[in-house]
Structures are given as C-alpha cells and as structure tokens.
Amino acid sequence: MPTSHGTIAITARGDGSRWYGRISISLEMAQQISIKEGDRVSARFTEEGIIIYADENGRIKIPAAKGKNDKKHAFEAATTTLGLKEVKLSQQAVGTEVVDDTILIRVPAEYLAGDNPKKRKPRKKAIKSVQPQQKREIYPAFTQHRVFGSAAAIVTEANRSGKKVRPMNLKEIIDLLIEDGQDVKVLGPRFFKLNGQSVTPSDLADTANKVSGCTDQDRIILVMD
C-alpha cells in the first residue's frame, strides 16, 4: 500500500455554527485510484481515519491540483460528513495511503468524532415530526441576523429546493483563498488582485467555489457586510 502525505485542517465559518474539514491529497495518489479534476467522490469515516472513494453521485467535486513541486487536490466538506470533531485545527500534514481503490487519510485520533455523527440522527427524526418548514432552516443564525435582502432570498429559495448555500463575507472568502495558496491583494473596498489579475468580489466568490469543490447543490454565496 503506497504511502504519501496529504493535509487536513478544521475551521468554522461565520459565527462558528458551521464547521468544515479541508482535505488535500497528492496528485500522484489520486491518479492511483483514477481520480482526476472534475470527478466526483464521497467520503466516509472509520476508526482509522477518512476514506475517499470515486462516486459519480458524490457531492464532492475534485478541483484542479495545485502546487509547484508537490501538486495536491484540495477540497472542503462538512465535519459531520468527514467524521471530524468541531475543533479548530490549523493545516497539518497527515499520512495517506491507497487501500482497495480508495484513499485512506490517517487523521489523528483526537480529531475524529467517533460515534458523534451517528448520535445526531435522532435529532433529525425529531425535526421531521414537528413541522416540515423547520428542516429548511439550514443556516438560521445567518438568516435572522446576518443575511439580508437578495442574499436572504437566495438562502430561503435554496432551502426550499433542498439545496445548501454557505453565506460567507468577503474576509472569510479571502481567508479561504489564502489558505488554498492563492495570492490575494486588497487594492480597495471593491478592487482586488487574484494571482496577479484584477478581480471583483464576485470573482473571488466564484474562485472560492472552484477551489472548495462546490457543486450546484452546495455553494458558497458572498454576503456583503
């Protein structure tokens, strides 16, 4: 079983109610299980770590590999999907290996949620038994306090259609891009340079969706403060 290195980070967005794990795997290792840019994958967790595998119906879309000497594919997924604890973790290297056409990411035990994600299932059943409208409130804190106007309408409409949107302000999007290794320079309130090219806030949001491997069912939207 070939062994290489990937990276993992855990971060919270907005008011800390939405937690995500950021995973990177080497281009070489992805090629060993025939995964490439644009392919869809799924993730599941075990006692040993996170397992990534090809799945044409998967919600994670593999973005382009980046890096000069050691190219890697990097993507984000909810901590509940990856089986991770909701605890801050700066980017760090982890061991990865190919196991039966899957990639096993060996996450330190202290960051694995164990059975926690499974214990949340009864809560979902309880919500369904109350009122159908309640399961649409994917991001209630943002809807009530931080998302207004057209952004609030987008969140509401997405919830109604069963989609997920991740409201992020400009600073959060810039932080995400910098974490991904992008070169972002702020030249003015609405004027930026991304990797040497002049861009708008909307361009930054589009790039954030691309590097995070977002899909039409789960996207980042820009919320202007």
C-alpha positions as CSV (number, residue, x, y, z in Angstrom):
1,M,0.0,0.0,0.0
2,P,1.8,3.1,-1.2
3,T,2.1,5.8,1.5
4,S,2.3,9.6,0.8
5,H,1.3,12.8,2.6
6,G,-1.8,14.9,2.4
7,T,-3.0,17.7,4.7
8,I,-6.0,18.4,6.9
9,A,-7.5,21.4,8.6
10,I,-10.7,22.1,10.5
11,T,-12.2,25.5,10.6
12,A,-15.5,27.3,11.4
13,R,-17.3,29.8,9.2
14,G,-19.3,32.8,10.2
15,D,-20.5,32.8,13.8
16,G,-18.9,29.4,14.5
17,S,-22.1,27.3,13.8
18,R,-20.8,25.8,10.6
19,W,-17.7,23.6,10.7
20,Y,-15.7,22.3,7.7
21,G,-12.8,20.0,7.2
22,R,-10.3,20.9,4.4
23,I,-8.6,17.9,2.9
24,S,-5.8,17.7,0.4
25,I,-4.4,14.6,-1.4
26,S,-1.5,14.3,-3.7
27,L,-2.0,14.3,-7.4
28,E,0.0,11.1,-7.7
29,M,-2.2,9.3,-5.1
30,A,-5.4,10.5,-6.8
31,Q,-4.1,9.1,-10.1
32,Q,-3.5,5.7,-8.5
33,I,-7.3,5.3,-7.9
34,S,-8.1,7.0,-11.3
35,I,-9.4,10.2,-9.7
36,K,-8.9,13.5,-11.6
37,E,-10.1,17.1,-11.8
38,G,-13.9,17.2,-12.2
39,D,-14.6,13.8,-10.9
40,R,-17.0,13.3,-8.0
41,V,-16.1,11.5,-4.8
42,S,-17.6,10.6,-1.5
43,A,-16.1,10.4,2.0
44,R,-16.8,8.1,4.9
45,F,-15.1,7.8,8.3
46,T,-13.7,4.8,10.1
47,E,-11.7,4.3,13.3
48,E,-8.5,4.6,11.2
49,G,-9.5,7.9,9.5
50,I,-11.3,9.2,6.5
51,I,-11.8,7.2,3.3
52,I,-12.2,8.9,0.0
53,Y,-13.5,7.0,-3.0
54,A,-14.8,7.6,-6.5
55,D,-18.6,8.0,-6.7
56,E,-20.3,9.5,-9.7
57,N,-23.2,10.7,-7.5
58,G,-20.8,12.0,-4.8
59,R,-21.3,15.6,-3.5
60,I,-17.6,16.4,-3.5
61,K,-16.2,17.6,-6.8
62,I,-12.4,17.2,-7.2
63,P,-10.8,20.6,-8.1
64,A,-7.7,21.1,-10.1
65,A,-4.4,20.1,-8.4
66,K,-2.2,23.0,-7.4
67,G,1.3,23.4,-6.1
68,K,4.7,23.8,-7.7
69,N,6.7,20.8,-6.6
70,D,4.0,18.7,-4.9
71,K,0.7,19.2,-6.6
72,K,-2.4,18.4,-4.5
73,H,-6.2,18.3,-4.9
74,A,-7.8,20.3,-2.0
75,F,-11.5,20.3,-1.1
76,E,-13.9,21.0,1.7
77,A,-16.7,19.1,3.3
78,A,-18.8,19.4,6.5
79,T,-17.2,17.9,9.6
80,T,-20.2,15.7,10.0
81,T,-19.6,14.2,6.6
82,L,-16.0,13.6,7.3
83,G,-16.5,12.4,10.9
84,L,-14.4,15.1,12.4
85,K,-14.8,17.0,15.7
86,E,-15.8,20.6,15.6
87,V,-12.5,21.9,16.9
88,K,-10.1,24.3,15.3
89,L,-7.1,22.7,13.6
90,S,-4.5,24.5,11.5
91,Q,-3.4,22.9,8.4
92,Q,-1.1,20.0,9.1
93,A,0.4,17.0,7.2
94,V,-1.2,13.6,7.6
95,G,-0.3,10.2,6.2
96,T,-2.4,8.9,3.3
97,E,-2.4,5.5,1.5
98,V,-4.2,3.6,-1.2
99,V,-6.4,0.8,0.1
100,D,-8.5,-1.2,-2.3
101,D,-9.2,1.6,-4.8
102,T,-9.8,4.1,-2.0
103,I,-7.6,6.7,-0.3
104,L,-7.3,6.4,3.5
105,I,-6.4,9.6,5.2
106,R,-5.0,8.9,8.7
107,V,-6.4,11.6,10.9
108,P,-5.1,11.9,14.5
109,A,-7.5,10.2,16.8
110,E,-8.1,13.3,18.9
111,Y,-9.8,15.0,15.9
112,L,-12.1,12.1,15.0
113,A,-15.6,12.5,16.2
114,G,-16.1,8.7,16.6
115,D,-19.8,7.9,17.1
116,N,-20.8,11.6,17.5
117,P,-22.2,12.0,13.9
118,K,-24.4,8.9,14.3
119,K,-25.8,10.2,17.6
120,R,-27.2,13.2,15.7
121,K,-29.7,11.1,13.7
122,P,-32.4,11.0,16.3
123,R,-32.4,14.8,16.2
124,K,-33.2,14.8,12.5
125,K,-36.2,12.5,13.1
126,A,-37.5,14.8,15.8
127,I,-37.3,17.8,13.5
128,K,-39.2,16.0,10.8
129,S,-42.0,15.1,13.2
130,V,-42.6,18.7,14.2
131,Q,-43.1,20.9,11.1
132,P,-41.7,20.4,7.6
133,Q,-40.7,24.1,7.4
134,Q,-38.1,23.6,10.2
135,K,-35.8,21.4,8.2
136,R,-35.4,24.2,5.7
137,E,-33.6,26.4,8.3
138,I,-30.1,25.3,7.3
139,Y,-28.5,28.5,8.5
140,P,-31.0,30.1,10.9
141,A,-28.3,32.3,12.5
142,F,-27.4,33.9,9.2
143,T,-31.0,34.2,8.0
144,Q,-32.1,36.0,11.1
145,H,-29.0,38.2,11.9
146,R,-26.6,38.5,9.1
147,V,-28.2,37.7,5.7
148,F,-30.4,40.4,4.3
149,G,-32.1,41.5,1.1
150,S,-31.2,39.5,-2.0
151,A,-28.8,37.2,0.0
152,A,-31.6,36.2,2.4
153,A,-33.9,35.5,-0.6
154,I,-31.2,33.2,-2.1
155,V,-30.8,31.3,1.2
156,T,-34.6,30.9,1.5
157,E,-35.1,29.7,-2.0
158,A,-32.1,27.3,-1.7
159,N,-33.6,25.8,1.5
160,R,-37.0,25.3,-0.2
161,S,-35.4,23.4,-3.1
162,G,-33.3,21.2,-0.8
163,K,-30.0,22.8,-1.7
164,K,-27.4,24.2,0.7
165,V,-25.7,27.5,0.5
166,R,-22.8,28.8,2.6
167,P,-23.1,32.5,3.3
168,M,-19.6,34.0,3.7
169,N,-18.5,37.6,4.0
170,L,-15.6,39.0,1.9
171,K,-13.0,38.5,4.6
172,E,-13.9,34.8,5.0
173,I,-13.7,34.2,1.3
174,I,-10.3,35.9,1.1
175,D,-9.1,33.8,4.1
176,L,-10.3,30.6,2.3
177,L,-8.4,31.5,-0.9
178,I,-5.2,32.4,1.0
179,E,-5.5,29.0,2.9
180,D,-5.7,27.4,-0.6
181,G,-2.4,29.1,-1.6
182,Q,-4.0,31.8,-3.8
183,D,-2.3,35.2,-4.0
184,V,-4.9,37.8,-2.9
185,K,-4.1,41.5,-2.7
186,V,-6.7,44.1,-1.5
187,L,-6.4,47.3,-3.6
188,G,-9.6,49.0,-2.5
189,P,-13.0,48.3,-0.9
190,R,-14.2,46.6,-4.1
191,F,-11.0,46.1,-6.0
192,F,-8.6,43.2,-5.7
193,K,-5.9,41.2,-7.4
194,L,-6.0,37.5,-7.5
195,N,-2.8,35.8,-8.7
196,G,-1.8,39.0,-10.5
197,Q,-5.2,39.6,-12.2
198,S,-7.7,42.3,-11.3
199,V,-10.9,40.8,-10.0
200,T,-14.2,41.8,-8.3
201,P,-15.7,40.4,-5.1
202,S,-17.9,38.2,-7.3
203,D,-14.8,36.8,-9.0
204,L,-13.4,35.9,-5.6
205,A,-16.6,34.1,-4.6
206,D,-16.5,32.1,-7.9
207,T,-12.9,31.1,-7.3
208,A,-13.7,30.1,-3.7
209,N,-16.4,27.8,-5.1
210,K,-14.0,26.2,-7.5
211,V,-11.2,25.6,-5.1
212,S,-13.6,24.2,-2.5
213,G,-15.0,21.7,-5.0
214,C,-18.6,23.1,-4.5
215,T,-21.5,21.8,-6.5
216,D,-24.8,23.2,-7.7
217,Q,-26.3,21.6,-4.6
218,D,-23.8,23.1,-2.1
219,R,-22.4,26.5,-2.9
220,I,-20.7,29.5,-1.3
221,I,-22.5,32.8,-1.6
222,L,-21.0,36.2,-0.9
223,V,-22.7,38.3,1.8
224,M,-21.6,41.9,1.7
225,D,-21.3,43.4,5.2
